[in-house]
Amino acid sequence: MLDLPTAGNSISGSTRPRERVLVLVKALPHVGQRHGETVCCAGVTSNGEWRRQYPIHFRRLREGFKRWQWIDYEWIPPGAEDRRKESRRVQEDTIGLGDLMPPKERAPFLERILTGSTAEAASKGMSLTLIRPTKVRFLLISTQI
């Protein structure tokens, strides 16, 4: 595993906090008036804490990153409109790429971050979580008229 910098040990010499996260989710691009085309990503720290990384101008990055890849970055707190504890405003020019998590390590990693239910996550103030459904039901919708 690549030894990545942490807070106070920044590649750029900045005093901004630095985090290391395993990317699990990359949303579809969204075009907004404020930031243009951006992607919101979600991942988990090695301590099992969820993080939301935004706004990411994915098409403009020097090197893109993949799901299941460790990244590190400097961040600043989000604006007052986003009070979710997992949110981080990533400073894109500080994104560092780490290793891809090997497939055999993924299931054990995910087991550690499972939450019993969305209600449990909400009671803990979490806006991101991973659950294991216990009752799966599918609704079949016909598109024929």
BAGU-373823 format. One line per field, with one value per residue: x, y, z of N, C-alpha, C in turn. Coordinates in steps of 0.05 Angstrom, whole numbers, padded with zeros to 5 digits. Example, Ala and Ser with C-alpha at 12.3 -4.5 7.8 and 13.67 -1.06 7.14 Angstrom:
n.east <- (00264_00257)
n.north <- (-00114_-00045)
n.up <- (00156_00142)
ca.east <- (00246_00273)
ca.north <- (-00090_-00021)
ca.up <- (00156_00143)
c.east <- (00264_00258)
c.north <- (-00066_00001)
c.up <- (00156_00157)
//
This chain:
n.east <- (00017_00010_00044_00012_00007_-00015_-00057_-00021_00024_00031_00037_00039_00055_00016_-00029_-00079_-00127_-00114_-00137_-00145_-00178_-00219_-00247_-00314_-00361_-00381_-00418_-00465_-00446_-00462_-00489_-00484_-00503_-00468_-00418_-00408_-00397_-00396_-00377_-00400_-00369_-00363_-00334_-00294_-00256_-00196_-00208_-00261_-00297_-00347_-00341_-00358_-00339_-00333_-00338_-00322_-00288_-00287_-00273_-00234_-00190_-00121_-00105_-00152_-00190_-00209_-00265_-00256_-00205_-00153_-00149_-00118_-00126_-00127_-00172_-00228_-00276_-00346_-00393_-00440_-00490_-00487_-00490_-00476_-00440_-00403_-00386_-00337_-00301_-00264_-00198_-00180_-00130_-00096_-00104_-00082_-00063_-00073_-00064_-00103_-00155_-00147_-00189_-00200_-00197_-00241_-00294_-00287_-00272_-00319_-00355_-00340_-00361_-00415_-00482_-00538_-00589_-00623_-00650_-00620_-00572_-00589_-00603_-00553_-00536_-00516_-00508_-00492_-00487_-00479_-00519_-00545_-00593_-00650_-00700_-00716_-00752_-00780_-00808_-00846_-00853_-00891_-00875_-00905_-00961)
n.north <- (-00024_00044_00096_00149_00221_00254_00298_00357_00336_00349_00344_00391_00427_00455_00476_00456_00405_00336_00278_00206_00163_00108_00102_00089_00101_00135_00186_00202_00252_00321_00380_00443_00511_00538_00509_00485_00425_00373_00319_00280_00242_00184_00154_00115_00122_00091_00081_00070_00112_00148_00189_00245_00269_00329_00390_00352_00361_00319_00308_00345_00332_00317_00264_00213_00177_00112_00070_00034_00051_00078_00145_00207_00273_00344_00383_00429_00454_00445_00494_00534_00515_00460_00415_00364_00314_00282_00308_00338_00390_00382_00398_00400_00402_00377_00323_00258_00196_00129_00059_00008_-00028_-00096_-00146_-00190_-00167_-00134_-00150_-00164_-00112_-00083_-00109_-00089_-00038_-00040_-00020_-00029_-00011_00040_00073_00067_00090_00143_00158_00164_00208_00202_00212_00181_00112_00040_-00014_-00080_-00109_-00144_-00162_-00169_-00141_-00138_-00095_-00103_-00067_-00056_-00032_-00032_-00009)
n.up <- (00000_-00015_00019_00041_00048_00109_00150_00164_00141_00087_00016_-00012_00025_00051_00103_00105_00122_00107_00075_00068_00027_00006_-00055_-00067_-00094_-00152_-00175_-00228_-00276_-00262_-00286_-00264_-00249_-00216_-00209_-00258_-00297_-00254_-00210_-00157_-00108_-00066_-00010_00036_00095_00120_00172_00171_00164_00130_00072_00032_-00028_-00062_-00101_-00157_-00214_-00257_-00311_-00320_-00290_-00281_-00277_-00275_-00226_-00200_-00181_-00121_-00113_-00074_-00054_-00039_-00011_-00002_00036_00048_00094_00076_00049_00087_00072_00069_00116_00127_00159_00133_00088_00044_00015_-00037_-00054_-00115_-00142_-00107_-00106_-00096_-00124_-00103_-00091_-00123_-00089_-00078_-00106_-00070_-00020_-00015_00001_00057_00075_00065_00099_00149_00149_00147_00162_00205_00188_00149_00184_00231_00214_00204_00256_00278_00253_00202_00133_00092_00080_00084_00073_00085_00050_00076_00061_-00002_-00053_-00117_-00164_-00220_-00277_-00332_-00396_-00439_-00476)
ca.east <- (00000_00025_00043_00002_00009_-00039_-00057_00005_00045_00020_00055_00041_00063_-00008_-00038_-00106_-00128_-00110_-00150_-00141_-00204_-00223_-00270_-00333_-00383_-00378_-00444_-00465_-00439_-00484_-00482_-00497_-00495_-00447_-00392_-00406_-00400_-00382_-00384_-00398_-00359_-00365_-00315_-00291_-00229_-00186_-00221_-00289_-00314_-00355_-00334_-00369_-00320_-00345_-00345_-00300_-00290_-00273_-00261_-00211_-00168_-00097_-00109_-00176_-00187_-00228_-00276_-00238_-00178_-00147_-00139_-00115_-00131_-00132_-00200_-00237_-00304_-00365_-00407_-00460_-00513_-00483_-00482_-00471_-00413_-00385_-00379_-00311_-00296_-00237_-00181_-00174_-00101_-00081_-00112_-00061_-00074_-00060_-00068_-00130_-00158_-00150_-00216_-00203_-00199_-00264_-00317_-00281_-00273_-00347_-00367_-00334_-00375_-00444_-00500_-00561_-00611_-00622_-00658_-00597_-00553_-00601_-00601_-00525_-00529_-00502_-00523_-00482_-00484_-00481_-00537_-00550_-00622_-00659_-00723_-00713_-00776_-00778_-00833_-00844_-00869_-00892_-00873_-00923_-00987)
ca.north <- (00000_00069_00112_00175_00241_00260_00326_00367_00324_00354_00346_00419_00444_00469_00468_00445_00376_00317_00252_00183_00151_00088_00110_00067_00110_00159_00193_00213_00281_00340_00406_00463_00538_00547_00496_00471_00396_00361_00292_00275_00216_00177_00134_00108_00123_00066_00078_00064_00136_00155_00216_00254_00287_00345_00383_00341_00366_00295_00309_00364_00323_00307_00235_00205_00155_00091_00057_00016_00062_00097_00171_00226_00300_00365_00392_00450_00448_00455_00518_00532_00501_00431_00409_00335_00311_00268_00325_00350_00404_00372_00416_00381_00401_00362_00294_00239_00169_00107_00033_-00004_-00049_-00122_-00157_-00208_-00151_-00116_-00160_-00159_-00084_-00074_-00120_-00071_-00012_-00044_-00009_-00046_00000_00069_00087_00068_00110_00170_00164_00171_00232_00195_00215_00160_00087_00015_-00033_-00106_-00114_-00170_-00169_-00156_-00144_-00124_-00087_-00105_-00047_-00060_-00008_-00035_00004)
ca.up <- (00000_-00018_00043_00032_00069_00125_00158_00174_00125_00060_-00006_-00021_00048_00061_00130_00103_00128_00085_00081_00050_00024_-00014_-00070_-00072_-00111_-00168_-00186_-00256_-00277_-00259_-00295_-00248_-00256_-00198_-00213_-00284_-00296_-00231_-00201_-00128_-00102_-00038_-00002_00064_00105_00131_00198_00167_00164_00103_00062_00007_-00041_-00083_-00128_-00172_-00243_-00264_-00338_-00321_-00273_-00295_-00277_-00262_-00207_-00204_-00158_-00107_-00112_-00052_-00062_-00016_-00020_00018_00035_00065_00101_00057_00056_00108_00062_00071_00144_00129_00171_00115_00064_00041_-00010_-00045_-00069_-00137_-00149_-00087_-00106_-00102_-00130_-00090_-00103_-00124_-00070_-00092_-00103_-00047_00004_-00016_00018_00086_00081_00065_00123_00171_00148_00145_00182_00207_00173_00144_00208_00249_00203_00209_00285_00283_00238_00178_00108_00075_00094_00069_00087_00072_00050_00086_00045_-00028_-00069_-00142_-00176_-00249_-00290_-00360_-00412_-00462_-00473)
c.east <- (00018_00022_00036_00004_-00017_-00037_-00031_00029_00038_00043_00060_00052_00040_-00015_-00067_-00105_-00125_-00122_-00143_-00167_-00204_-00249_-00288_-00355_-00375_-00406_-00442_-00458_-00465_-00474_-00498_-00488_-00471_-00420_-00388_-00410_-00383_-00393_-00381_-00389_-00363_-00345_-00313_-00262_-00221_-00198_-00251_-00308_-00321_-00347_-00347_-00349_-00334_-00334_-00321_-00305_-00274_-00260_-00237_-00187_-00145_-00099_-00134_-00171_-00211_-00242_-00256_-00209_-00175_-00138_-00134_-00118_-00132_-00161_-00205_-00266_-00323_-00378_-00429_-00485_-00511_-00472_-00477_-00443_-00393_-00374_-00352_-00310_-00267_-00223_-00168_-00144_-00084_-00087_-00088_-00073_-00058_-00067_-00098_-00132_-00162_-00178_-00220_-00205_-00225_-00286_-00311_-00282_-00301_-00361_-00363_-00350_-00405_-00459_-00525_-00585_-00607_-00631_-00635_-00577_-00563_-00599_-00573_-00517_-00515_-00520_-00513_-00480_-00485_-00498_-00537_-00580_-00629_-00683_-00722_-00739_-00771_-00805_-00830_-00863_-00868_-00891_-00891_-00950_-01009)
c.north <- (00025_00085_00141_00195_00245_00289_00334_00355_00326_00355_00375_00438_00460_00459_00458_00415_00359_00291_00231_00168_00130_00096_00086_00075_00135_00164_00202_00242_00298_00367_00427_00491_00548_00535_00483_00441_00385_00334_00292_00246_00210_00154_00131_00110_00095_00060_00072_00088_00143_00184_00220_00274_00303_00373_00374_00346_00343_00296_00327_00354_00313_00277_00228_00182_00136_00084_00037_00025_00080_00123_00187_00254_00319_00374_00415_00443_00459_00481_00513_00517_00471_00425_00379_00330_00297_00285_00338_00365_00399_00394_00398_00379_00386_00332_00277_00211_00148_00081_00026_-00026_-00075_-00133_-00175_-00193_-00135_-00125_-00156_-00130_-00074_-00085_-00101_-00046_-00015_-00031_-00026_-00037_00030_00085_00089_00089_00139_00177_00171_00196_00227_00200_00196_00134_00063_-00004_-00059_-00111_-00142_-00180_-00154_-00162_-00127_-00118_-00088_-00085_-00052_-00033_-00010_-00021_-00014)
c.up <- (00000_00008_00034_00055_00084_00134_00171_00159_00096_00040_-00013_00001_00060_00089_00129_00111_00103_00093_00060_00051_00002_-00029_-00076_-00092_-00126_-00181_-00215_-00255_-00275_-00269_-00280_-00256_-00240_-00204_-00240_-00280_-00273_-00225_-00170_-00125_-00073_-00033_00028_00072_00115_00159_00196_00167_00135_00097_00035_-00004_-00063_-00082_-00143_-00202_-00257_-00292_-00340_-00304_-00291_-00299_-00263_-00242_-00211_-00178_-00147_-00107_-00088_-00065_-00036_-00028_00004_00014_00053_00072_00080_00066_00076_00098_00065_00099_00148_00138_00153_00092_00066_00015_-00018_-00061_-00091_-00144_-00129_-00087_-00114_-00105_-00115_-00105_-00105_-00103_-00085_-00086_-00078_-00021_00006_00003_00048_00093_00083_00090_00147_00172_00145_00168_00182_00190_00167_00168_00228_00240_00209_00239_00294_00268_00212_00154_00086_00092_00075_00086_00071_00073_00060_00071_00019_-00044_-00095_-00152_-00206_-00261_-00320_-00375_-00436_-00456_-00480)
//
